[in-house]
Protein backbone atom coordinates (compact mmCIF):
# COMPACT_ATOMS: atom_id res chain seq x y z
CA UNK A 1 0.00 0.00 0.00
CA UNK A 2 1.36 3.41 -0.89
CA UNK A 3 1.84 6.32 1.49
CA UNK A 4 -0.82 8.22 -0.41
CA UNK A 5 -3.35 5.43 0.00
CA UNK A 6 -2.71 5.17 3.73
CA UNK A 7 -2.89 8.94 4.16
CA UNK A 8 -6.15 9.08 2.23
CA UNK A 9 -7.59 6.27 4.31
CA UNK A 10 -6.60 8.01 7.53
CA UNK A 11 -8.22 11.19 6.28
CA UNK A 12 -11.57 9.65 7.31
CA UNK A 13 -13.07 8.94 3.91
CA UNK A 14 -13.48 5.31 4.96
CA UNK A 15 -15.03 6.33 8.25
CA UNK A 16 -17.89 8.43 6.91
CA UNK A 17 -20.96 7.10 8.64
CA UNK A 18 -23.59 5.53 6.38
CA UNK A 19 -25.87 8.17 4.91
CA UNK A 20 -23.84 11.10 6.22
CA UNK A 21 -21.19 13.27 4.62
CA UNK A 22 -18.12 13.53 6.86
CA UNK A 23 -18.33 17.35 6.71
CA UNK A 24 -21.71 17.32 8.48
CA UNK A 25 -21.77 17.65 12.27
CA UNK A 26 -22.35 14.31 13.92
CA UNK A 27 -24.18 13.68 17.20
CA UNK A 28 -21.75 11.13 18.64
CA UNK A 29 -23.77 10.55 21.78
CA UNK A 30 -26.46 9.03 19.57
CA UNK A 31 -24.10 7.43 17.06
CA UNK A 32 -21.36 5.77 19.12
CA UNK A 33 -22.38 2.33 17.88
CA UNK A 34 -22.23 3.41 14.22
CA UNK A 35 -18.90 5.15 14.75
CA UNK A 36 -17.54 2.09 16.50
CA UNK A 37 -18.67 -0.11 13.60
CA UNK A 38 -16.93 2.18 11.11
CA UNK A 39 -13.73 2.24 13.16
CA UNK A 40 -13.86 -1.55 13.56
CA UNK A 41 -14.02 -1.93 9.76
CA UNK A 42 -11.13 0.52 9.40
CA UNK A 43 -9.13 -1.30 12.10
CA UNK A 44 -9.70 -4.74 10.55
CA UNK A 45 -8.74 -3.54 7.06
CA UNK A 46 -5.72 -1.62 8.31
CA UNK A 47 -4.40 -4.46 10.49
CA UNK A 48 -4.87 -6.95 7.64
CA UNK A 49 -2.94 -4.57 5.37
CA UNK A 50 -0.20 -4.23 8.00
CA UNK A 51 0.06 -8.02 8.39
CA UNK A 52 0.19 -8.61 4.63
CA UNK A 53 2.78 -5.88 4.17
CA UNK A 54 5.02 -7.18 6.93
CA UNK A 55 4.78 -10.71 5.53
CA UNK A 56 5.92 -9.38 2.14
CA UNK A 57 8.62 -7.10 3.50
CA UNK A 58 6.55 -3.99 2.68
CA UNK A 59 5.46 -2.35 5.94
CA UNK A 60 2.70 0.26 5.96
CA UNK A 61 4.49 3.60 5.95
CA UNK A 62 2.69 6.82 6.90
CA UNK A 63 5.57 8.82 5.46
CA UNK A 64 9.25 8.24 4.71
CA UNK A 65 10.17 7.38 8.32
CA UNK A 66 6.97 6.46 10.20
CA UNK A 67 5.70 2.87 10.12
CA UNK A 68 2.19 1.98 11.28
CA UNK A 69 2.37 -1.21 13.38
CA UNK A 70 -1.22 -1.65 14.57
CA UNK A 71 -4.61 -0.12 15.23
CA UNK A 72 -6.82 -1.15 18.13
CA UNK A 73 -10.33 -0.35 19.26
CA UNK A 74 -12.10 -0.30 22.62
CA UNK A 75 -15.66 0.87 22.02
CA UNK A 76 -16.65 0.76 25.70
CA UNK A 77 -13.73 3.01 26.62
CA UNK A 78 -14.22 5.10 23.44
CA UNK A 79 -10.55 4.64 22.53
CA UNK A 80 -8.68 4.04 19.25
CA UNK A 81 -5.03 3.18 20.05
CA UNK A 82 -2.33 3.12 17.38
CA UNK A 83 1.24 1.79 17.53
CA UNK A 84 3.91 3.41 15.37
CA UNK A 85 7.63 3.10 14.87
CA UNK A 86 9.58 6.16 13.72
CA UNK A 87 12.99 5.50 12.21
CA UNK A 88 14.69 8.80 13.11
CA UNK A 89 16.94 9.95 15.85
CA UNK A 90 17.73 13.62 16.06
CA UNK A 91 16.88 14.23 19.65
CA UNK A 92 14.07 16.01 21.36
CA UNK A 93 13.35 18.55 18.59
CA UNK A 94 12.66 15.83 16.02
CA UNK A 95 10.52 13.89 18.48
CA UNK A 96 8.52 17.03 19.36
CA UNK A 97 7.88 17.65 15.67
CA UNK A 98 6.70 14.07 15.17
CA UNK A 99 4.40 14.22 18.20
CA UNK A 100 2.89 17.52 17.02
CA UNK A 101 2.37 16.01 13.57
CA UNK A 102 0.54 13.04 15.11
CA UNK A 103 -1.78 15.34 17.03
CA UNK A 104 -2.47 17.60 14.03
CA UNK A 105 -3.44 14.59 11.89
CA UNK A 106 -6.60 14.09 13.97
CA UNK A 107 -7.54 17.72 14.54
CA UNK A 108 -8.44 18.75 11.01
CA UNK A 109 -12.19 19.33 10.55
CA UNK A 110 -13.98 16.05 10.03
CA UNK A 111 -15.23 12.96 11.74
CA UNK A 112 -12.09 12.24 13.81
CA UNK A 113 -12.05 15.76 15.29
CA UNK A 114 -15.76 15.51 16.07
CA UNK A 115 -15.22 12.14 17.75
CA UNK A 116 -12.43 13.59 19.91
CA UNK A 117 -14.67 16.53 20.84
CA UNK A 118 -17.36 14.01 21.83
CA UNK A 119 -15.00 12.19 24.19
CA UNK A 120 -13.31 9.55 22.05
CA UNK A 121 -9.58 9.14 22.61
CA UNK A 122 -7.20 8.65 19.70
CA UNK A 123 -3.98 7.46 21.29
CA UNK A 124 -0.61 6.29 20.07
CA UNK A 125 2.41 4.55 21.38
CA UNK A 126 5.21 5.99 19.26
CA UNK A 127 8.55 4.21 19.46
CA UNK A 128 11.59 5.98 18.05
CA UNK A 129 14.69 4.35 16.57
CA UNK A 130 16.82 5.55 19.48
CA UNK A 131 14.69 3.57 21.95
CA UNK A 132 12.62 6.46 23.30
CA UNK A 133 8.90 5.76 23.50
CA UNK A 134 5.99 8.13 23.97
CA UNK A 135 2.34 7.48 24.76
CA UNK A 136 0.22 10.32 23.41
CA UNK A 137 -3.45 11.22 23.14
CA UNK A 138 -4.69 13.57 20.43
CA UNK A 139 -6.09 16.82 21.83
CA UNK A 140 -7.76 19.42 19.61
CA UNK A 141 -8.31 23.07 20.52
N, C-alpha and C positions, 0 to 999 in steps of 0.2 A: 504494500500500500504506500502511496506517495505521501510526502509531507502535506501537499495541497489537499489531498483527499482526507487525511486525518484532521487537518485544520478546519476544513469545511464541515466535517462531521461534528467536531467540537463546537462549531458555531451555532448549534442548536437546531439546524434544519431537520435533523432526524428526531428531535424531541418535540416538535410542534404537536400539540395535543390534537386528537382527531376533531375535525370540524372547526378548528380555531387557527387563525394566523398567529404566528409567534409574536407579531408586533402588537397584538391586542392585549390589554391588561387581563390578567388571569386571577380569578379568585381561588387561591391555593387552599384556603381552608376547606372549600367545597370540592376541590379537585385533587387532593393528595393521592388518592388511589389511582387516578388517571396518570398523574405525573410519575408516580412510582412505576406504573406499567411501562411508560415510555422510557424511563431511565433503565429499567430492567432489560428492555429490548436493546437499548444502546450498550449497556454493560455486557450482555451476552455476546453481541456482535463484536464489540471491541476486544473482549478477552479472547474470543475465538480467533480474531485477526492477529492478536499478540501471539497466541500459541502457535498459529500456523507460521507466522513470520520467524519466530525464534527457532522453530523446527527446520526452517529453510535457510537459516543464517541471515534473515532480513528482518531485524527488529523494527517495531513501529516507532518511527522518529517523529517528534513534534517539530523539531527544527534540526539544524546541523549537529547539535550536541546533546539534545534532551531526548531520552528514550522513555516511552510509556511502558511500564511493566505490568500494571493491572488497574482495574476499576472495580470497586465494590459497591454495595448498596445495602443500607439498613433502613427500610421504610419506616419502621416503628420509631427509630431515633431521628428520622428525617436527615440522613447523612449519606453523602456520596464520597467515599474515600478513594483517592488515586495514589499510586506508587510510581515514582519517576526516578530515573538515574540520569545525572547530568555529568557529562564527561569533560569537565573543565576544572581547572584549579583557579589560580588568580586571586585567591584571598577573599576577604570580606566584601570588597566592592563588587566583585563579580557575583558572589552569592546574593547580595542585596538586590542587584539588578534582576537576577533570575527569580527571586522571591516576589519582587514587585510585578514582574511580567506574569507570573502565575496568577496573582491576585487580579490583575487587570483583565486577564482572559475571561473572567466570569462576571465582570462588572459592566460590560457593555450592555446597552439596552436590549432586552430580550428575555426569553423564558428563564435562563439561569439566574439573571439578576433578580427577576421577580420571585423566583423560588427562594433565593437567599434572603430577600426582604421579608418573605413570609415565614422565615425560620428554618429553612433547610440549611444544612452545613455542607459546603464543598471543601473537602480537606485533602491534603496531600502530605505524604512522606516523601521528601526529596533528598535523595542521597547523592552526594557529590563525589567526584573521582578521588579527592584527597581524604575521603573517609568521614567528612563532616556530614551530619544528617539533620534536617529540619522537619518538624511537623508544623504545618501551617493550615489555617482556615481562611478561606476567602472572606473578605469584609468589604462591602461597598458603601460609599458615602451616600 
